[in-house]
Amino acid sequence: MTPRQALQQRLAALDAHLRAENPNLLPVLPTFRAFDRLLAGLGLIGPYESLTTRIPWWPMVAVLGTFSAGKSTFINGYLGEALQSTGNQAVDDKFTVICHGQQTRKEALPGTALNADPRFPFYRISDEIEKVASGEGKRIDNYLQLKAVSGARTKGKIFVDSPGFDADDQRRSVLRLVDHIVDLSDLVLVFFDARHPEPGAMQDTLRHLVAKTVNRADARKVCYILNQVDTTAKEDNLEAVFGAWQRAIAQAGLVSGRFYAIYDSQSAVVIEDEARRLRYEARRDADLADIHARIAEVEVARAYRIVGSIDSLVKELEGEVAPTLSDAIARWRRRVLVADAVWLALLAGLLIGVAQLVGGGVSGFADWLMEINPLWFWELPVRLAGAAALCGALFLSGHFWLRSLLGRRVALSLPERFGDVDLNLRQAFLKNTRFFRSIFAKRPAGWNARAKKRIFAIGEATAVHVQRINDLYTDPAGRRDKPGPTA
């Protein structure tokens, strides 16, 4: 199968999926394809790649956190199924993807089921793992597994239960999966253990999760949950523990966000004091209701997030990508001009040296030009043209070699993955260094008036998509409330 056929097959599968699951997003596909052509013209994606393959089309909820923080227990309680193993120690070392199925299957399907299915957000994730850890890509079954649950709460959603997170002890490939999951999720629940709320026990998680989400444009999707707070009931110091935990998170750079305190009623310690038990239960129930409401909203959030990703990419392209490429091109141009001047000086010195050896220097070269039979007047321009052609050929061969060498060096300073959809700035820059493109071109290849017209049209289409989704959930004019005609 060719790359073109593979892309067409995946787009057809996506079209069929949306028709069955969310037909309201079907009109968005042509806008994505128009953006694909624009980005391919700039070299930011390949000719047989698509933005539609770089975002998940199913709403996705990620559950991350420290070891034994109660992540699996929470998922079991929310789904109403004892699906995940639980315990005080690390009981699972894989990322478990949970989706709806005709019947509940507690037996896990291997990671290949996710890696090879383009409908899931982990399609070909083994390639990404291979980039950060050579040889690990073929061991995808050691990182991922798939489980199916029959129930209303899994319909139209994907849940990801992570193993205990410890940035110092995990391999880089696992950290790459964590970053990938956070990027793709519509809601991220980060769990901490109330039995170990001190900063020392959480510092690895705080460093990799909290600090990296502070500056995200979609930071609101991350919720921080202090679990198993029933263990504080004996000393009745929930507020003190909760405050210490919040301060630890603030030290990682997070100054705002939604914080929750919960515990599992089935495995909770017995709280003998009636008033204290009621107070703890009221806090737990209120926070759990809020978390459940956030999970229920991910389907709506996904529609806006998919459309909003287009608008974000437009701003990213105009405000960051194009200026970055222009700066890199200008840097490359300056280096090439300096290298050309040096090469020209070296070439002149070389030619003079050769002339000194074989023809008596510059004066000998002049004598060679003058030793022409007057009857053969055309010999002078021929000799001049031959000398100029030789010098030009030598200069151009050095010029193109230097511009290629310097282009590769500048390209190394640019990322291969940039932004939320992994635009390839390195590939786009190298497109501007091809031999037929002038070094004096200031704008990136493909960034012209036609491209800006396309961007304007994409922006207008995005506004139409947002308005159409708004009409599904809002009715400012109140037209839907009008009573129908009476008999």
C-alpha positions in Angstrom: 0.0 0.0 0.0 1.4 3.4 -1.0 1.4 6.4 1.5 -1.3 8.0 -0.6 -3.6 4.9 -0.4 -2.9 4.6 3.4 -4.0 8.2 3.9 -7.1 7.8 1.8 -8.0 4.6 3.8 -7.6 6.4 7.1 -9.7 9.4 5.9 -12.4 7.0 4.7 -12.4 5.3 8.1 -12.6 8.6 9.9 -15.5 9.7 7.7 -17.4 6.5 8.5 -16.7 6.9 12.2 -18.0 10.4 12.3 -21.1 9.5 10.4 -21.9 6.8 12.9 -20.7 8.6 16.1 -20.7 12.3 15.6 -22.1 13.5 12.3 -22.0 17.2 13.5 -18.2 17.1 12.9 -18.4 15.9 9.3 -18.4 19.5 7.9 -15.0 20.1 9.6 -13.2 17.5 7.5 -12.9 19.7 4.3 -11.5 22.5 6.4 -8.8 20.2 7.7 -8.0 19.0 4.2 -7.6 22.6 3.0 -5.2 23.2 5.9 -3.3 20.0 4.9 -2.6 21.4 1.4 -1.4 24.7 2.9 0.9 23.1 5.4 2.2 20.6 2.8 3.0 23.6 0.5 5.1 25.1 3.4 6.8 21.8 4.0 5.5 21.6 7.6 3.9 18.2 6.9 4.5 15.6 4.2 2.5 15.4 1.0 0.6 12.3 2.2 0.1 13.4 5.8 -3.0 15.0 7.3 -3.9 17.0 10.4 -6.8 14.6 10.9 -4.4 11.9 11.8 -2.7 14.0 14.5 -5.7 14.7 16.7 -8.1 12.2 18.5 -11.7 12.3 17.3 -13.0 10.5 20.4 -13.3 12.4 23.7 -10.5 11.3 25.9 -10.1 11.3 29.7 -6.6 10.6 31.1 -6.1 9.5 34.7 -2.5 10.1 35.8 -0.7 10.4 39.1 1.6 8.9 41.7 1.9 5.3 42.7 -1.0 3.9 44.8 -2.9 7.2 44.6 -6.2 5.4 43.9 -6.4 6.0 40.1 -7.7 2.5 39.3 -10.1 2.5 42.2 -11.6 5.8 41.0 -12.0 4.4 37.5 -13.6 1.2 38.8 -16.0 3.2 40.9 -16.9 5.6 38.1 -17.5 2.7 35.6 -19.3 0.5 38.1 -17.0 -2.4 37.1 -14.0 -4.0 38.9 -12.1 -3.6 35.7 -8.7 -2.5 37.0 -6.6 -4.2 39.7 -6.1 -2.1 42.8 -3.7 -2.2 45.7 -1.4 -0.2 47.9 1.6 -1.1 45.7 2.1 -0.6 42.0 -0.2 -3.3 40.4 0.1 -2.3 36.7 3.0 -1.1 34.7 1.1 -0.4 31.5 -1.1 2.4 30.2 -4.6 0.9 30.0 -7.0 2.3 27.3 -10.7 1.7 28.2 -13.4 2.1 25.6 -17.0 0.9 25.1 -17.7 -2.6 24.0 -20.7 -4.9 23.5 -19.6 -6.8 26.5 -17.2 -6.2 29.3 -13.8 -7.8 28.8 -11.5 -7.7 31.8 -8.9 -9.6 29.8 -6.6 -7.0 28.2 -6.0 -6.9 24.5 -2.3 -6.2 23.5 -0.9 -2.8 22.7 -0.8 -3.8 19.0 -4.6 -3.3 19.0 -4.1 0.4 19.7 -0.9 0.9 17.7 -2.3 -0.5 14.4 -5.8 1.0 14.5 -6.1 4.5 13.1 -9.3 5.2 15.0 -7.5 5.3 18.3 -5.2 8.2 19.4 -2.3 5.8 19.8 -2.0 5.0 16.1 1.6 4.3 15.3 2.7 5.5 18.7 5.5 2.8 18.4 7.2 5.1 15.9 7.3 7.9 18.5 8.6 5.5 21.2 11.3 4.3 18.8 12.5 7.9 18.3 13.3 8.4 22.0 14.3 4.8 22.9 15.8 2.7 20.1 14.4 -0.8 20.0 11.5 0.0 22.3 9.0 0.6 19.5 8.7 -3.1 18.7 7.8 -3.8 22.4 4.6 -1.8 22.3 2.8 -4.5 24.2 4.9 -3.6 27.2 3.5 -0.1 27.2 -0.2 -0.3 26.2 -3.2 -2.5 26.6 -6.9 -2.2 25.7 -10.0 -3.1 27.7 -13.6 -2.9 26.7 -16.5 -2.1 29.1 -20.2 -2.4 28.4 -21.9 0.6 30.0 -23.4 4.0 29.3 -20.5 5.9 30.9 -18.0 4.6 28.3 -20.1 5.3 25.2 -18.4 7.9 23.0 -15.4 8.3 25.3 -11.9 6.8 25.9 -10.4 6.5 29.3 -6.6 6.1 29.9 -5.4 4.7 33.2 -1.7 5.2 33.7 0.7 3.3 35.8 2.2 5.0 38.8 4.2 8.0 37.6 7.7 8.6 38.8 9.8 10.8 36.5 13.2 9.7 38.0 12.5 6.0 37.6 10.6 5.8 34.4 12.3 5.6 31.0 12.1 8.4 28.5 9.7 6.3 26.3 7.2 6.3 29.1 7.5 10.0 29.6 6.9 10.5 25.9 3.7 8.5 26.3 2.6 10.7 29.2 3.2 13.9 27.2 1.3 12.4 24.2 -1.6 11.5 26.5 -1.8 15.0 28.1 -1.7 16.6 24.6 -4.5 14.5 23.2 -6.8 14.4 26.2 -9.9 16.6 26.7 -9.7 16.1 30.5 -6.7 15.2 32.6 -7.2 14.0 36.2 -3.9 14.1 38.2 -4.2 12.0 41.4 -2.1 12.4 44.5 -2.1 10.3 47.7 -3.3 12.1 50.8 -1.2 9.7 52.9 2.0 11.2 51.3 1.1 14.8 50.5 4.4 16.3 51.3 6.4 17.9 48.4 9.2 15.3 48.6 6.9 12.5 47.7 5.3 14.4 44.8 8.2 16.3 43.4 8.8 14.1 40.4 5.1 14.2 39.4 5.0 18.0 40.0 8.0 18.6 37.9 6.9 16.7 34.9 3.1 17.2 35.0 2.2 20.3 36.9 5.1 22.5 35.7 4.6 21.5 32.1 0.9 22.3 32.2 1.2 25.8 33.7 1.7 27.6 30.4 -0.6 25.4 28.3 -3.4 27.2 26.5 -5.8 24.4 27.6 -4.6 24.2 31.2 -8.2 24.3 32.4 -8.6 20.7 31.3 -6.2 19.5 34.0 -7.8 18.8 37.4 -5.7 18.0 40.5 -7.2 15.5 43.0 -6.0 14.7 46.5 -7.4 11.1 46.9 -7.9 9.0 50.0 -8.5 11.9 52.3 -10.4 9.7 54.6 -7.0 8.8 56.2 -7.0 12.3 57.6 -10.2 11.8 59.6 -8.5 10.3 62.6 -6.6 13.6 63.3 -9.4 15.6 61.6 -6.8 17.7 59.8 -8.1 17.5 56.2 -7.9 21.3 55.8 -4.2 21.3 56.9 -3.2 18.4 54.6 -5.2 20.0 51.7 -3.5 23.3 52.2 0.0 21.8 52.4 -0.7 19.9 49.2 -1.9 23.1 47.4 1.2 24.9 48.5 3.4 22.1 47.1 1.6 22.5 43.7 2.0 26.3 43.9 5.7 25.9 44.3 5.8 24.0 41.0 4.4 27.2 39.4 0.7 26.6 39.4 -1.1 29.6 40.7 -4.7 28.6 39.7 -6.7 25.5 38.9 -9.4 23.3 40.3 -8.5 21.2 43.3 -10.5 18.3 44.7 -10.4 16.1 47.8 -12.1 12.7 47.5 -12.0 9.1 48.8 -13.6 5.8 47.8 -16.5 4.9 50.1 -16.0 1.2 49.6 -12.4 1.1 50.8 -12.5 4.0 53.2 -11.5 3.8 56.9 -14.4 3.9 59.4 -15.1 7.4 60.7 -16.7 6.8 64.0 -17.5 10.5 64.8 -20.9 11.1 63.2 -20.5 14.8 62.6 -17.0 14.3 61.2 -18.2 11.5 58.9 -21.0 13.6 57.5 -18.7 16.6 57.0 -16.2 14.3 55.1 -18.9 12.7 53.1 -20.4 16.1 52.1 -17.0 17.3 50.9 -16.4 14.0 49.0 -19.8 13.9 47.4 -19.6 17.5 46.2 -16.1 17.1 44.7 -17.0 13.8 43.1 -20.2 15.3 41.5 -18.1 18.1 40.1 -15.5 15.6 38.6 -18.3 13.4 37.1 -19.8 16.5 35.6 -16.5 17.4 34.0 -16.2 13.9 32.6 -19.7 14.1 31.1 -18.8 17.4 29.4 -15.9 16.1 27.4 -18.1 15.2 24.4 -19.1 18.8 24.1 -15.6 20.0 24.8 -14.2 17.7 22.1 -16.3 19.3 19.4 -15.1 22.8 20.4 -11.6 21.6 20.9 -11.4 20.0 17.4 -12.7 23.2 15.7 -10.6 25.4 18.1 -7.5 23.5 17.1 -7.8 25.0 13.6 -8.0 28.5 14.9 -5.1 27.9 17.3 -3.0 26.5 14.4 -3.8 29.6 12.3 -2.5 31.8 15.0 0.5 29.6 15.6 1.3 29.6 11.9 1.1 33.4 11.6 2.6 34.3 15.0 5.3 31.7 15.5 6.0 29.3 12.6 6.3 31.9 9.8 8.5 34.3 11.8 10.7 31.4 13.0 11.2 30.2 9.5 11.9 33.7 8.3 14.5 34.2 11.0 16.2 30.9 10.2 16.3 31.8 6.5 17.9 35.2 7.2 20.5 33.5 9.4 21.2 31.0 6.7 21.5 33.7 4.1 24.0 35.7 6.1 26.1 32.6 6.6 26.0 31.7 2.9 27.1 35.2 1.9 30.0 35.2 4.3 31.0 31.7 3.1 30.7 32.9 -0.5 33.0 35.8 0.1 35.6 33.6 1.7 35.3 31.0 -1.0 35.6 33.7 -3.7 38.8 35.0 -2.1 40.2 31.5 -1.8 39.3 30.8 -5.4 40.9 34.0 -6.6 44.1 33.2 -4.7 44.0 29.7 -6.1 43.7 30.8 -9.7 46.5 33.4 -9.2 48.7 30.7 -7.7 48.0 28.4 -10.6 48.7 31.2 -13.1 52.0 31.9 -11.3 53.1 28.3 -11.7 52.2 27.7 -15.3 52.1 31.0 -17.0 54.1 33.7 -15.3 51.4 35.1 -13.2 48.9 37.8 -14.2 51.2 39.3 -16.8 51.6 35.9 -18.4 47.9 35.5 -18.5 47.6 38.9 -20.2 50.3 37.9 -22.7 48.4 34.7 -23.4 45.3 36.8 -24.2 47.2 39.1 -26.5 49.0 36.4 -28.5 46.2 36.3 -31.0 46.5 36.3 -34.7 44.7 39.5 -36.0 43.0 37.4 -38.6 41.4 35.3 -35.8 39.8 38.2 -33.9 37.2 35.8 -32.4 39.8 34.0 -30.3 39.8 36.7 -27.6 36.1 36.4 -26.5 36.4 32.6 -26.7 39.4 32.6 -24.4 37.7 35.1 -22.0 34.5 33.1 -22.1 36.4 29.9 -21.3 38.2 31.4 -18.4 35.0 32.9 -17.0 33.2 29.6 -17.4 35.9 27.8 -15.5 35.9 30.4 -12.7 32.1 30.4 -12.6 31.8 26.6 -12.5 34.3 26.5 -9.6 32.5 29.2 -7.7 29.0 27.8 -8.2 30.1 24.3 -7.2 31.5 25.7 -4.0 28.5 27.9 -3.5 25.9 25.1 -3.7 28.0 22.8 -1.5 28.3 25.6 1.1 24.6 26.5 1.1 23.7 22.9 1.5 26.1 22.4 4.3 25.1 25.5 6.1 21.4 24.7 5.5 21.7 21.4 7.3 23.5 23.1 10.2 20.9 25.7 10.6 18.2 23.1 10.3 19.6 21.2 13.3 18.6 24.2 15.5 15.0 23.8 14.5 12.6 21.2 16.0 11.2 18.3 14.1 8.0 18.5 16.2 6.6 21.9 17.0 3.2 22.8 18.5 0.2 20.6 19.3 0.2 18.9 15.9 3.9 18.3 15.6 4.7 20.6 12.7 8.2 19.8 11.2 10.0 23.2 11.1 13.2 21.5 10.1 11.7 19.9 7.0 10.0 23.2 6.1 13.3 25.2 6.5 15.2 22.7 4.3 12.6 23.2 1.6 13.8 26.8 1.4 17.4 25.8 0.9 16.9 23.8 -2.3 19.3 24.6 -5.1 16.8 26.3 -7.4 15.6 28.7 -4.6 17.3 32.1 -4.3 19.1 32.8 -1.1 17.7 36.4 -1.2 14.1 35.2 -0.9 12.9 36.6 2.4 9.6 34.8 2.8 9.4 31.0 3.4 8.5 28.9 0.4 4.8 28.7 0.0 4.1 31.7 2.3 2.7 34.0 -0.3 -0.5 36.0 -1.0 -2.3 32.9 -2.1 -1.5 31.1 1.2 -2.7 34.1 3.2 -6.0 34.0 1.2 -6.3 30.4 2.1 -5.7 31.1 5.8 -8.4 33.8 5.7 -10.8 31.3 4.1 -10.0 28.7 6.7 -10.6 31.2 9.5 -14.0 32.1 8.1 -14.9 28.4 7.8 -13.8 27.9 11.4 -16.2 30.7 12.6 -19.0 29.0 10.7 -18.2 25.6 12.4 -18.2 27.2 15.8 -21.6 28.9 15.1 -23.0 25.6 13.9 -21.9 23.8 17.1 -23.2 26.7 19.2 -26.6 26.2 17.6 -26.6 22.6 18.9 -26.3 23.7 22.5 -27.6 27.3 22.7 -30.6 29.3 21.5 -30.0 33.0 22.2 -33.1 34.1 20.3 -35.3 31.6 22.1 -36.8 30.3 18.9 -36.9 26.7 20.1 -39.1 27.8 23.0 -41.9 29.0 20.8 -45.0 26.9 21.1 -46.1 25.0 18.0 -49.3 25.8 16.2 -52.5 24.8 18.0 -55.2 22.7 16.4 
